[in-house]
Amino acid sequence: MKLESRTRSVIVFSSCAAFFALVFLFAAVGGDRGVSPDLLNRNLSPSFRFPLGTDWLGRDMLFRVIKGLSASFMIGFLSA
């Protein structure tokens, strides 16, 4: 029973580490896609190109969320 608990802990830790790594990777690869305005793509609803849609300045909401998660994780890691 102890081995199952340890195995489950390793799987959960590995999944969390992979999630953090993917967030930081996508934030680094995304560039300024969620920051710079693109007025031609204003207020678009979710689609294949913009999975969370765009805001009133045409910024991609998915990359804005990823950039925000990356900043929040970095602040959390530095403060811990």
HTML snippet that shows the backbone in 3Dmol.js (N, CA, C, O; Angstrom):
<script src="https://3Dmol.org/build/3Dmol-min.js"></script>
<div id="view" style="width:600px;height:400px;position:relative"></div>
<script>
const pdb = `
ATOM      1  N   MET A   1       0.820  -1.184   0.000  1.00  0.00           N
ATOM      2  CA  MET A   1       0.000   0.000   0.000  1.00  0.00           C
ATOM      3  C   MET A   1       0.871   1.258   0.000  1.00  0.00           C
ATOM      4  O   MET A   1       0.492   2.257  -0.611  1.00  0.00           O
ATOM      5  N   LYS A   2       2.014   1.236   0.660  1.00  0.00           N
ATOM      6  CA  LYS A   2       2.904   2.380   0.706  1.00  0.00           C
ATOM      7  C   LYS A   2       3.505   2.663  -0.672  1.00  0.00           C
ATOM      8  O   LYS A   2       3.696   3.823  -1.038  1.00  0.00           O
ATOM      9  N   LEU A   3       3.799   1.632  -1.422  1.00  0.00           N
ATOM     10  CA  LEU A   3       4.368   1.807  -2.755  1.00  0.00           C
ATOM     11  C   LEU A   3       3.374   2.487  -3.694  1.00  0.00           C
ATOM     12  O   LEU A   3       3.772   3.317  -4.512  1.00  0.00           O
ATOM     13  N   GLU A   4       2.098   2.153  -3.592  1.00  0.00           N
ATOM     14  CA  GLU A   4       1.085   2.778  -4.431  1.00  0.00           C
ATOM     15  C   GLU A   4       0.981   4.267  -4.131  1.00  0.00           C
ATOM     16  O   GLU A   4       0.838   5.078  -5.046  1.00  0.00           O
ATOM     17  N   SER A   5       1.052   4.626  -2.867  1.00  0.00           N
ATOM     18  CA  SER A   5       0.984   6.033  -2.485  1.00  0.00           C
ATOM     19  C   SER A   5       2.192   6.795  -3.013  1.00  0.00           C
ATOM     20  O   SER A   5       2.062   7.926  -3.482  1.00  0.00           O
ATOM     21  N   ARG A   6       3.360   6.181  -2.936  1.00  0.00           N
ATOM     22  CA  ARG A   6       4.578   6.818  -3.431  1.00  0.00           C
ATOM     23  C   ARG A   6       4.537   6.965  -4.951  1.00  0.00           C
ATOM     24  O   ARG A   6       4.953   7.990  -5.490  1.00  0.00           O
ATOM     25  N   THR A   7       4.043   5.955  -5.627  1.00  0.00           N
ATOM     26  CA  THR A   7       3.924   6.013  -7.083  1.00  0.00           C
ATOM     27  C   THR A   7       2.946   7.108  -7.497  1.00  0.00           C
ATOM     28  O   THR A   7       3.206   7.853  -8.442  1.00  0.00           O
ATOM     29  N   ARG A   8       1.835   7.203  -6.799  1.00  0.00           N
ATOM     30  CA  ARG A   8       0.856   8.243  -7.088  1.00  0.00           C
ATOM     31  C   ARG A   8       1.457   9.631  -6.847  1.00  0.00           C
ATOM     32  O   ARG A   8       1.201  10.556  -7.619  1.00  0.00           O
ATOM     33  N   SER A   9       2.239   9.780  -5.802  1.00  0.00           N
ATOM     34  CA  SER A   9       2.885  11.061  -5.517  1.00  0.00           C
ATOM     35  C   SER A   9       3.863  11.449  -6.620  1.00  0.00           C
ATOM     36  O   SER A   9       3.929  12.613  -7.015  1.00  0.00           O
ATOM     37  N   VAL A  10       4.616  10.483  -7.113  1.00  0.00           N
ATOM     38  CA  VAL A  10       5.560  10.757  -8.201  1.00  0.00           C
ATOM     39  C   VAL A  10       4.811  11.162  -9.468  1.00  0.00           C
ATOM     40  O   VAL A  10       5.252  12.061 -10.185  1.00  0.00           O
ATOM     41  N   ILE A  11       3.701  10.519  -9.747  1.00  0.00           N
ATOM     42  CA  ILE A  11       2.919  10.849 -10.932  1.00  0.00           C
ATOM     43  C   ILE A  11       2.335  12.250 -10.816  1.00  0.00           C
ATOM     44  O   ILE A  11       2.369  13.011 -11.782  1.00  0.00           O
ATOM     45  N   VAL A  12       1.803  12.601  -9.657  1.00  0.00           N
ATOM     46  CA  VAL A  12       1.232  13.933  -9.456  1.00  0.00           C
ATOM     47  C   VAL A  12       2.322  14.994  -9.544  1.00  0.00           C
ATOM     48  O   VAL A  12       2.126  16.024 -10.189  1.00  0.00           O
ATOM     49  N   PHE A  13       3.462  14.763  -8.911  1.00  0.00           N
ATOM     50  CA  PHE A  13       4.570  15.726  -8.961  1.00  0.00           C
ATOM     51  C   PHE A  13       5.066  15.903 -10.394  1.00  0.00           C
ATOM     52  O   PHE A  13       5.330  17.027 -10.820  1.00  0.00           O
ATOM     53  N   SER A  14       5.195  14.819 -11.133  1.00  0.00           N
ATOM     54  CA  SER A  14       5.648  14.897 -12.523  1.00  0.00           C
ATOM     55  C   SER A  14       4.646  15.649 -13.387  1.00  0.00           C
ATOM     56  O   SER A  14       5.043  16.428 -14.254  1.00  0.00           O
ATOM     57  N   SER A  15       3.368  15.432 -13.165  1.00  0.00           N
ATOM     58  CA  SER A  15       2.337  16.138 -13.921  1.00  0.00           C
ATOM     59  C   SER A  15       2.375  17.640 -13.637  1.00  0.00           C
ATOM     60  O   SER A  15       2.274  18.448 -14.560  1.00  0.00           O
ATOM     61  N   CYS A  16       2.520  18.012 -12.379  1.00  0.00           N
ATOM     62  CA  CYS A  16       2.610  19.433 -12.019  1.00  0.00           C
ATOM     63  C   CYS A  16       3.864  20.071 -12.610  1.00  0.00           C
ATOM     64  O   CYS A  16       3.803  21.190 -13.121  1.00  0.00           O
ATOM     65  N   ALA A  17       4.991  19.383 -12.548  1.00  0.00           N
ATOM     66  CA  ALA A  17       6.230  19.918 -13.118  1.00  0.00           C
ATOM     67  C   ALA A  17       6.105  20.082 -14.628  1.00  0.00           C
ATOM     68  O   ALA A  17       6.595  21.064 -15.184  1.00  0.00           O
ATOM     69  N   ALA A  18       5.458  19.136 -15.295  1.00  0.00           N
ATOM     70  CA  ALA A  18       5.256  19.243 -16.741  1.00  0.00           C
ATOM     71  C   ALA A  18       4.331  20.409 -17.070  1.00  0.00           C
ATOM     72  O   ALA A  18       4.558  21.111 -18.056  1.00  0.00           O
ATOM     73  N   PHE A  19       3.294  20.631 -16.266  1.00  0.00           N
ATOM     74  CA  PHE A  19       2.387  21.752 -16.481  1.00  0.00           C
ATOM     75  C   PHE A  19       3.121  23.082 -16.338  1.00  0.00           C
ATOM     76  O   PHE A  19       2.963  23.969 -17.176  1.00  0.00           O
ATOM     77  N   PHE A  20       3.924  23.226 -15.279  1.00  0.00           N
ATOM     78  CA  PHE A  20       4.700  24.452 -15.079  1.00  0.00           C
ATOM     79  C   PHE A  20       5.669  24.674 -16.240  1.00  0.00           C
ATOM     80  O   PHE A  20       5.810  25.794 -16.731  1.00  0.00           O
ATOM     81  N   ALA A  21       6.334  23.603 -16.676  1.00  0.00           N
ATOM     82  CA  ALA A  21       7.286  23.725 -17.780  1.00  0.00           C
ATOM     83  C   ALA A  21       6.572  24.154 -19.064  1.00  0.00           C
ATOM     84  O   ALA A  21       7.093  24.988 -19.806  1.00  0.00           O
ATOM     85  N   LEU A  22       5.392  23.600 -19.336  1.00  0.00           N
ATOM     86  CA  LEU A  22       4.646  23.974 -20.534  1.00  0.00           C
ATOM     87  C   LEU A  22       4.193  25.432 -20.485  1.00  0.00           C
ATOM     88  O   LEU A  22       4.230  26.125 -21.502  1.00  0.00           O
ATOM     89  N   VAL A  23       3.768  25.901 -19.316  1.00  0.00           N
ATOM     90  CA  VAL A  23       3.354  27.301 -19.192  1.00  0.00           C
ATOM     91  C   VAL A  23       4.525  28.218 -19.481  1.00  0.00           C
ATOM     92  O   VAL A  23       4.383  29.178 -20.238  1.00  0.00           O
ATOM     93  N   PHE A  24       5.698  27.939 -18.884  1.00  0.00           N
ATOM     94  CA  PHE A  24       6.865  28.779 -19.126  1.00  0.00           C
ATOM     95  C   PHE A  24       7.336  28.686 -20.574  1.00  0.00           C
ATOM     96  O   PHE A  24       7.770  29.687 -21.145  1.00  0.00           O
ATOM     97  N   LEU A  25       7.257  27.506 -21.169  1.00  0.00           N
ATOM     98  CA  LEU A  25       7.663  27.329 -22.559  1.00  0.00           C
ATOM     99  C   LEU A  25       6.751  28.107 -23.510  1.00  0.00           C
ATOM    100  O   LEU A  25       7.231  28.819 -24.391  1.00  0.00           O
ATOM    101  N   PHE A  26       5.433  27.968 -23.328  1.00  0.00           N
ATOM    102  CA  PHE A  26       4.499  28.682 -24.200  1.00  0.00           C
ATOM    103  C   PHE A  26       4.604  30.187 -24.020  1.00  0.00           C
ATOM    104  O   PHE A  26       4.445  30.934 -24.986  1.00  0.00           O
ATOM    105  N   ALA A  27       4.871  30.652 -22.791  1.00  0.00           N
ATOM    106  CA  ALA A  27       5.029  32.092 -22.562  1.00  0.00           C
ATOM    107  C   ALA A  27       6.281  32.612 -23.268  1.00  0.00           C
ATOM    108  O   ALA A  27       6.285  33.727 -23.789  1.00  0.00           O
ATOM    109  N   ALA A  28       7.339  31.806 -23.283  1.00  0.00           N
ATOM    110  CA  ALA A  28       8.576  32.232 -23.939  1.00  0.00           C
ATOM    111  C   ALA A  28       8.449  32.184 -25.458  1.00  0.00           C
ATOM    112  O   ALA A  28       8.961  33.063 -26.150  1.00  0.00           O
ATOM    113  N   VAL A  29       7.777  31.176 -25.974  1.00  0.00           N
ATOM    114  CA  VAL A  29       7.641  31.008 -27.424  1.00  0.00           C
ATOM    115  C   VAL A  29       6.608  31.984 -28.000  1.00  0.00           C
ATOM    116  O   VAL A  29       6.727  32.395 -29.154  1.00  0.00           O
ATOM    117  N   GLY A  30       5.606  32.355 -27.216  1.00  0.00           N
ATOM    118  CA  GLY A  30       4.522  33.204 -27.702  1.00  0.00           C
ATOM    119  C   GLY A  30       4.933  34.600 -28.068  1.00  0.00           C
ATOM    120  O   GLY A  30       4.239  35.254 -28.848  1.00  0.00           O
ATOM    121  N   GLY A  31       6.033  35.085 -27.538  1.00  0.00           N
ATOM    122  CA  GLY A  31       6.481  36.438 -27.849  1.00  0.00           C
ATOM    123  C   GLY A  31       5.515  37.490 -27.340  1.00  0.00           C
ATOM    124  O   GLY A  31       5.060  37.415 -26.199  1.00  0.00           O
ATOM    125  N   ASP A  32       5.195  38.472 -28.177  1.00  0.00           N
ATOM    126  CA  ASP A  32       4.299  39.549 -27.759  1.00  0.00           C
ATOM    127  C   ASP A  32       2.896  39.389 -28.343  1.00  0.00           C
ATOM    128  O   ASP A  32       2.170  40.369 -28.508  1.00  0.00           O
ATOM    129  N   ARG A  33       2.529  38.175 -28.649  1.00  0.00           N
ATOM    130  CA  ARG A  33       1.238  37.909 -29.291  1.00  0.00           C
ATOM    131  C   ARG A  33       0.054  38.348 -28.425  1.00  0.00           C
ATOM    132  O   ARG A  33      -0.945  38.826 -28.961  1.00  0.00           O
ATOM    133  N   GLY A  34       0.140  38.200 -27.129  1.00  0.00           N
ATOM    134  CA  GLY A  34      -0.956  38.594 -26.253  1.00  0.00           C
ATOM    135  C   GLY A  34      -0.823  40.003 -25.726  1.00  0.00           C
ATOM    136  O   GLY A  34      -1.693  40.471 -24.992  1.00  0.00           O
ATOM    137  N   VAL A  35       0.255  40.697 -26.086  1.00  0.00           N
ATOM    138  CA  VAL A  35       0.509  42.029 -25.552  1.00  0.00           C
ATOM    139  C   VAL A  35       0.251  43.113 -26.603  1.00  0.00           C
ATOM    140  O   VAL A  35      -0.338  44.151 -26.300  1.00  0.00           O
ATOM    141  N   SER A  36       0.689  42.869 -27.822  1.00  0.00           N
ATOM    142  CA  SER A  36       0.571  43.899 -28.854  1.00  0.00           C
ATOM    143  C   SER A  36      -0.839  43.908 -29.454  1.00  0.00           C
ATOM    144  O   SER A  36      -1.402  42.850 -29.734  1.00  0.00           O
ATOM    145  N   PRO A  37      -1.408  45.103 -29.650  1.00  0.00           N
ATOM    146  CA  PRO A  37      -2.754  45.196 -30.222  1.00  0.00           C
ATOM    147  C   PRO A  37      -2.776  44.837 -31.712  1.00  0.00           C
ATOM    148  O   PRO A  37      -1.829  45.115 -32.447  1.00  0.00           O
ATOM    149  N   ASP A  38      -3.849  44.231 -32.124  1.00  0.00           N
ATOM    150  CA  ASP A  38      -4.093  43.887 -33.529  1.00  0.00           C
ATOM    151  C   ASP A  38      -5.539  44.284 -33.830  1.00  0.00           C
ATOM    152  O   ASP A  38      -6.454  43.479 -33.661  1.00  0.00           O
ATOM    153  N   LEU A  39      -5.740  45.506 -34.270  1.00  0.00           N
ATOM    154  CA  LEU A  39      -7.083  46.059 -34.396  1.00  0.00           C
ATOM    155  C   LEU A  39      -7.937  45.374 -35.462  1.00  0.00           C
ATOM    156  O   LEU A  39      -9.158  45.529 -35.466  1.00  0.00           O
ATOM    157  N   LEU A  40      -7.316  44.627 -36.356  1.00  0.00           N
ATOM    158  CA  LEU A  40      -8.100  43.902 -37.363  1.00  0.00           C
ATOM    159  C   LEU A  40      -8.824  42.694 -36.772  1.00  0.00           C
ATOM    160  O   LEU A  40      -9.787  42.201 -37.360  1.00  0.00           O
ATOM    161  N   ASN A  41      -8.367  42.216 -35.615  1.00  0.00           N
ATOM    162  CA  ASN A  41      -8.964  41.031 -34.979  1.00  0.00           C
ATOM    163  C   ASN A  41      -9.652  41.388 -33.665  1.00  0.00           C
ATOM    164  O   ASN A  41      -9.540  40.645 -32.690  1.00  0.00           O
ATOM    165  N   ARG A  42     -10.357  42.506 -33.627  1.00  0.00           N
ATOM    166  CA  ARG A  42     -11.009  42.947 -32.396  1.00  0.00           C
ATOM    167  C   ARG A  42     -12.268  42.139 -32.107  1.00  0.00           C
ATOM    168  O   ARG A  42     -13.024  41.796 -33.016  1.00  0.00           O
ATOM    169  N   ASN A  43     -12.482  41.839 -30.824  1.00  0.00           N
ATOM    170  CA  ASN A  43     -13.711  41.222 -30.304  1.00  0.00           C
ATOM    171  C   ASN A  43     -14.149  39.971 -31.058  1.00  0.00           C
ATOM    172  O   ASN A  43     -15.337  39.785 -31.320  1.00  0.00           O
ATOM    173  N   LEU A  44     -13.199  39.121 -31.403  1.00  0.00           N
ATOM    174  CA  LEU A  44     -13.556  37.864 -32.061  1.00  0.00           C
ATOM    175  C   LEU A  44     -13.986  36.838 -31.022  1.00  0.00           C
ATOM    176  O   LEU A  44     -13.417  36.769 -29.932  1.00  0.00           O
ATOM    177  N   SER A  45     -14.975  36.059 -31.359  1.00  0.00           N
ATOM    178  CA  SER A  45     -15.406  34.984 -30.476  1.00  0.00           C
ATOM    179  C   SER A  45     -14.415  33.823 -30.586  1.00  0.00           C
ATOM    180  O   SER A  45     -13.620  33.776 -31.525  1.00  0.00           O
ATOM    181  N   PRO A  46     -14.458  32.896 -29.642  1.00  0.00           N
ATOM    182  CA  PRO A  46     -13.527  31.766 -29.692  1.00  0.00           C
ATOM    183  C   PRO A  46     -13.626  31.002 -31.011  1.00  0.00           C
ATOM    184  O   PRO A  46     -14.714  30.751 -31.530  1.00  0.00           O
ATOM    185  N   SER A  47     -12.457  30.641 -31.535  1.00  0.00           N
ATOM    186  CA  SER A  47     -12.371  29.893 -32.786  1.00  0.00           C
ATOM    187  C   SER A  47     -11.117  29.027 -32.730  1.00  0.00           C
ATOM    188  O   SER A  47     -10.424  28.993 -31.713  1.00  0.00           O
ATOM    189  N   PHE A  48     -10.832  28.333 -33.821  1.00  0.00           N
ATOM    190  CA  PHE A  48      -9.639  27.493 -33.854  1.00  0.00           C
ATOM    191  C   PHE A  48      -8.370  28.348 -33.758  1.00  0.00           C
ATOM    192  O   PHE A  48      -7.402  27.947 -33.114  1.00  0.00           O
ATOM    193  N   ARG A  49      -8.372  29.508 -34.386  1.00  0.00           N
ATOM    194  CA  ARG A  49      -7.201  30.391 -34.376  1.00  0.00           C
ATOM    195  C   ARG A  49      -7.022  31.077 -33.022  1.00  0.00           C
ATOM    196  O   ARG A  49      -5.894  31.236 -32.554  1.00  0.00           O
ATOM    197  N   PHE A  50      -8.117  31.481 -32.395  1.00  0.00           N
ATOM    198  CA  PHE A  50      -8.102  32.133 -31.083  1.00  0.00           C
ATOM    199  C   PHE A  50      -9.010  31.335 -30.142  1.00  0.00           C
ATOM    200  O   PHE A  50     -10.202  31.632 -30.052  1.00  0.00           O
ATOM    201  N   PRO A  51      -8.479  30.335 -29.442  1.00  0.00           N
ATOM    202  CA  PRO A  51      -9.320  29.446 -28.627  1.00  0.00           C
ATOM    203  C   PRO A  51     -10.118  30.152 -27.531  1.00  0.00           C
ATOM    204  O   PRO A  51     -11.189  29.671 -27.160  1.00  0.00           O
ATOM    205  N   LEU A  52      -9.633  31.277 -27.002  1.00  0.00           N
ATOM    206  CA  LEU A  52     -10.395  32.034 -26.006  1.00  0.00           C
ATOM    207  C   LEU A  52     -10.912  33.356 -26.571  1.00  0.00           C
ATOM    208  O   LEU A  52     -11.460  34.169 -25.827  1.00  0.00           O
ATOM    209  N   GLY A  53     -10.748  33.578 -27.848  1.00  0.00           N
ATOM    210  CA  GLY A  53     -11.207  34.800 -28.480  1.00  0.00           C
ATOM    211  C   GLY A  53     -10.196  35.925 -28.324  1.00  0.00           C
ATOM    212  O   GLY A  53      -9.065  35.701 -27.893  1.00  0.00           O
ATOM    213  N   THR A  54     -10.617  37.146 -28.683  1.00  0.00           N
ATOM    214  CA  THR A  54      -9.765  38.318 -28.558  1.00  0.00           C
ATOM    215  C   THR A  54     -10.509  39.400 -27.779  1.00  0.00           C
ATOM    216  O   THR A  54     -11.732  39.354 -27.646  1.00  0.00           O
ATOM    217  N   ASP A  55      -9.756  40.371 -27.268  1.00  0.00           N
ATOM    218  CA  ASP A  55     -10.373  41.462 -26.529  1.00  0.00           C
ATOM    219  C   ASP A  55     -10.631  42.645 -27.456  1.00  0.00           C
ATOM    220  O   ASP A  55     -10.518  42.516 -28.675  1.00  0.00           O
ATOM    221  N   TRP A  56     -10.973  43.785 -26.889  1.00  0.00           N
ATOM    222  CA  TRP A  56     -11.362  44.953 -27.688  1.00  0.00           C
ATOM    223  C   TRP A  56     -10.196  45.585 -28.445  1.00  0.00           C
ATOM    224  O   TRP A  56     -10.412  46.432 -29.312  1.00  0.00           O
ATOM    225  N   LEU A  57      -8.950  45.179 -28.124  1.00  0.00           N
ATOM    226  CA  LEU A  57      -7.789  45.650 -28.879  1.00  0.00           C
ATOM    227  C   LEU A  57      -7.228  44.574 -29.808  1.00  0.00           C
ATOM    228  O   LEU A  57      -6.194  44.781 -30.444  1.00  0.00           O
ATOM    229  N   GLY A  58      -7.904  43.430 -29.890  1.00  0.00           N
ATOM    230  CA  GLY A  58      -7.479  42.364 -30.782  1.00  0.00           C
ATOM    231  C   GLY A  58      -6.384  41.478 -30.219  1.00  0.00           C
ATOM    232  O   GLY A  58      -5.756  40.724 -30.962  1.00  0.00           O
ATOM    233  N   ARG A  59      -6.145  41.558 -28.920  1.00  0.00           N
ATOM    234  CA  ARG A  59      -5.095  40.739 -28.298  1.00  0.00           C
ATOM    235  C   ARG A  59      -5.633  39.339 -28.010  1.00  0.00           C
ATOM    236  O   ARG A  59      -6.773  39.186 -27.573  1.00  0.00           O
ATOM    237  N   ASP A  60      -4.824  38.340 -28.250  1.00  0.00           N
ATOM    238  CA  ASP A  60      -5.191  36.940 -28.069  1.00  0.00           C
ATOM    239  C   ASP A  60      -5.323  36.639 -26.572  1.00  0.00           C
ATOM    240  O   ASP A  60      -4.353  36.755 -25.824  1.00  0.00           O
ATOM    241  N   MET A  61      -6.519  36.255 -26.145  1.00  0.00           N
ATOM    242  CA  MET A  61      -6.779  36.051 -24.723  1.00  0.00           C
ATOM    243  C   MET A  61      -6.069  34.815 -24.171  1.00  0.00           C
ATOM    244  O   MET A  61      -5.677  34.805 -23.005  1.00  0.00           O
ATOM    245  N   LEU A  62      -5.898  33.771 -24.990  1.00  0.00           N
ATOM    246  CA  LEU A  62      -5.199  32.582 -24.515  1.00  0.00           C
ATOM    247  C   LEU A  62      -3.757  32.917 -24.135  1.00  0.00           C
ATOM    248  O   LEU A  62      -3.278  32.491 -23.084  1.00  0.00           O
ATOM    249  N   PHE A  63      -3.067  33.674 -24.980  1.00  0.00           N
ATOM    250  CA  PHE A  63      -1.696  34.018 -24.658  1.00  0.00           C
ATOM    251  C   PHE A  63      -1.612  35.016 -23.510  1.00  0.00           C
ATOM    252  O   PHE A  63      -0.617  35.040 -22.787  1.00  0.00           O
ATOM    253  N   ARG A  64      -2.645  35.841 -23.333  1.00  0.00           N
ATOM    254  CA  ARG A  64      -2.670  36.729 -22.181  1.00  0.00           C
ATOM    255  C   ARG A  64      -2.792  35.919 -20.896  1.00  0.00           C
ATOM    256  O   ARG A  64      -2.151  36.238 -19.895  1.00  0.00           O
ATOM    257  N   VAL A  65      -3.618  34.867 -20.923  1.00  0.00           N
ATOM    258  CA  VAL A  65      -3.764  33.997 -19.757  1.00  0.00           C
ATOM    259  C   VAL A  65      -2.452  33.273 -19.471  1.00  0.00           C
ATOM    260  O   VAL A  65      -2.039  33.174 -18.316  1.00  0.00           O
ATOM    261  N   ILE A  66      -1.797  32.770 -20.510  1.00  0.00           N
ATOM    262  CA  ILE A  66      -0.534  32.049 -20.332  1.00  0.00           C
ATOM    263  C   ILE A  66       0.550  32.981 -19.798  1.00  0.00           C
ATOM    264  O   ILE A  66       1.311  32.593 -18.912  1.00  0.00           O
ATOM    265  N   LYS A  67       0.630  34.207 -20.326  1.00  0.00           N
ATOM    266  CA  LYS A  67       1.606  35.183 -19.823  1.00  0.00           C
ATOM    267  C   LYS A  67       1.323  35.512 -18.359  1.00  0.00           C
ATOM    268  O   LYS A  67       2.251  35.633 -17.560  1.00  0.00           O
ATOM    269  N   GLY A  68       0.055  35.656 -18.007  1.00  0.00           N
ATOM    270  CA  GLY A  68      -0.317  35.929 -16.621  1.00  0.00           C
ATOM    271  C   GLY A  68       0.029  34.776 -15.699  1.00  0.00           C
ATOM    272  O   GLY A  68       0.526  34.992 -14.594  1.00  0.00           O
ATOM    273  N   LEU A  69      -0.229  33.551 -16.142  1.00  0.00           N
ATOM    274  CA  LEU A  69       0.138  32.374 -15.349  1.00  0.00           C
ATOM    275  C   LEU A  69       1.645  32.305 -15.149  1.00  0.00           C
ATOM    276  O   LEU A  69       2.117  32.007 -14.052  1.00  0.00           O
ATOM    277  N   SER A  70       2.389  32.576 -16.197  1.00  0.00           N
ATOM    278  CA  SER A  70       3.845  32.544 -16.106  1.00  0.00           C
ATOM    279  C   SER A  70       4.349  33.571 -15.098  1.00  0.00           C
ATOM    280  O   SER A  70       5.212  33.264 -14.275  1.00  0.00           O
ATOM    281  N   ALA A  71       3.812  34.793 -15.159  1.00  0.00           N
ATOM    282  CA  ALA A  71       4.228  35.830 -14.203  1.00  0.00           C
ATOM    283  C   ALA A  71       3.835  35.444 -12.781  1.00  0.00           C
ATOM    284  O   ALA A  71       4.622  35.627 -11.853  1.00  0.00           O
ATOM    285  N   SER A  72       2.635  34.916 -12.603  1.00  0.00           N
ATOM    286  CA  SER A  72       2.180  34.513 -11.271  1.00  0.00           C
ATOM    287  C   SER A  72       3.022  33.381 -10.696  1.00  0.00           C
ATOM    288  O   SER A  72       3.385  33.405  -9.520  1.00  0.00           O
ATOM    289  N   PHE A  73       3.331  32.389 -11.529  1.00  0.00           N
ATOM    290  CA  PHE A  73       4.170  31.279 -11.063  1.00  0.00           C
ATOM    291  C   PHE A  73       5.558  31.774 -10.691  1.00  0.00           C
ATOM    292  O   PHE A  73       6.124  31.343  -9.687  1.00  0.00           O
ATOM    293  N   MET A  74       6.115  32.685 -11.501  1.00  0.00           N
ATOM    294  CA  MET A  74       7.454  33.195 -11.219  1.00  0.00           C
ATOM    295  C   MET A  74       7.461  33.964  -9.898  1.00  0.00           C
ATOM    296  O   MET A  74       8.376  33.794  -9.093  1.00  0.00           O
ATOM    297  N   ILE A  75       6.470  34.792  -9.670  1.00  0.00           N
ATOM    298  CA  ILE A  75       6.379  35.526  -8.403  1.00  0.00           C
ATOM    299  C   ILE A  75       6.230  34.559  -7.241  1.00  0.00           C
ATOM    300  O   ILE A  75       6.862  34.732  -6.199  1.00  0.00           O
ATOM    301  N   GLY A  76       5.402  33.548  -7.414  1.00  0.00           N
ATOM    302  CA  GLY A  76       5.210  32.547  -6.361  1.00  0.00           C
ATOM    303  C   GLY A  76       6.492  31.773  -6.064  1.00  0.00           C
ATOM    304  O   GLY A  76       6.821  31.543  -4.900  1.00  0.00           O
ATOM    305  N   PHE A  77       7.211  31.373  -7.098  1.00  0.00           N
ATOM    306  CA  PHE A  77       8.460  30.636  -6.885  1.00  0.00           C
ATOM    307  C   PHE A  77       9.510  31.507  -6.217  1.00  0.00           C
ATOM    308  O   PHE A  77      10.220  31.051  -5.321  1.00  0.00           O
ATOM    309  N   LEU A  78       9.612  32.757  -6.646  1.00  0.00           N
ATOM    310  CA  LEU A  78      10.608  33.663  -6.052  1.00  0.00           C
ATOM    311  C   LEU A  78      10.265  33.996  -4.604  1.00  0.00           C
ATOM    312  O   LEU A  78      11.165  34.111  -3.772  1.00  0.00           O
ATOM    313  N   SER A  79       8.991  34.152  -4.291  1.00  0.00           N
ATOM    314  CA  SER A  79       8.619  34.478  -2.917  1.00  0.00           C
ATOM    315  C   SER A  79       8.726  33.276  -1.994  1.00  0.00           C
ATOM    316  O   SER A  79       8.950  33.434  -0.794  1.00  0.00           O
ATOM    317  N   ALA A  80       8.570  32.076  -2.541  1.00  0.00           N
ATOM    318  CA  ALA A  80       8.694  30.882  -1.700  1.00  0.00           C
ATOM    319  C   ALA A  80      10.139  30.625  -1.386  1.00  0.00           C
ATOM    320  O   ALA A  80      10.458  29.663  -0.688  1.00  0.00           O
TER     321      ALA A  80
END
`;
const viewer = $3Dmol.createViewer("view");
viewer.addModel(pdb, "pdb");
viewer.setStyle({}, {cartoon: {color: "spectrum"}});
viewer.zoomTo();
viewer.render();
</script>
